[in-house]
Structure formats: C-alpha cells, structure tokens
C-alpha cells in the first residue's frame, strides 16, 4: 500500500489524501476543501479503479479558466505517488 498527501495548486481544494493498493487500484481518496458534494462523488467513482485508468479519464480537465481542476490535481497526486 502506498500513501501520499498532495498539496493542490490552482484549485479550491487544498489537499488530497490518496492511498493505492498493491494492484495499483485506488483504495481510498479524500479531498480537503473544494466542492464537497462533487468531490465526494469523484472519490466514490474512482475508488477501486486502476490509477492508469483514472489518469486516462481525468488528466488535463480544467475548471473554468484555471488551467487545472480537482480531477486533474488527483492525477498530479497519482504522479507524485508513483515517483516515491
């Protein structure tokens, strides 16, 4: 099991707590801050998914003109976890 707390950038959420199991599936994820209902829904949808599938679906999504989004920042958290 791998765990990371990722400090987000450019979003309303401030942190992402991410856990990935030995099969590279998201076992737990939570956001601190941001749009509570939307982020709970996102967490529920990605839980159990393989990280490569999450990245292929969410990488590069923008929120307004911010150039990033909470789903995109989740991909950055996955990248950080994979580098550790």
N, C-alpha and C positions, 0 to 999 in steps of 0.2 A: 504494500500500500504506500502510495506517495501522497504527500500533503503539501499545499502551498497556500499562503495568504498573499494575495496580489493587491497592490495599491493601484487603483484605476486612475486613468488620466483622461480628461475631456468628457466625463460623464457625471450625472447626478449621483450615482453610486460612488462610494468611497473605497470599498474593499470587496474582494471576492475570496471566499474560503472554499477551496477546491480539494477534493480527495478523489484519487484514481486508484482502482484496484490493480492487481497483478495481471489482469486480462486487458488492461488499457480501457476500462469502462469507468465512466463517472459513477462513483458510489455515493458521493454527497457533494452538494454545491449550495452556497448561500451568498447573498449579496448584503452588504451593509449600506443603507441609504438607497436612494433611487425610487422608482415607481413600484411600491410594494406589491400590488396585485400582479402587475406584468412580470416582475422578476420572480415571484413565487411560481407563476405559470411556466416561465422559461426553465426554472430549476426542475420543476416536475417533468417537463418534456425531455430534458437532456439526461436526467438520471437513468442510468443503465445503458446509455448509448456509448459506443466506442468514440474515443477522442478524435480520431481521424474523421469520423462521420460528422461530429459536431463542428469541427473546423471547416469541413467542406460545405456545410449548410449556413454557417453564421459568419465566417470570416469576411470582413470588408463591409458589413452592414453599417450604414450611417444613420444617425438620429438627427434629423434636421440638417443644419449646415455645420455640424460639429466635426465631421470627418471620422467619427467613430460612434460607437453605441455600446450599451451594456453587453449585448451578444458578441460584438467584436472584441470587447475587452475580455470576455470569457476566453476567447481564442488566444489572446495575449497571455492570459493566466496559464492556459494549457502549454503554450510555448515555453514559458518560464519553468514550469514543472518538468517538461521534457529535457530542459538544459541542465537541470540539477542532478 
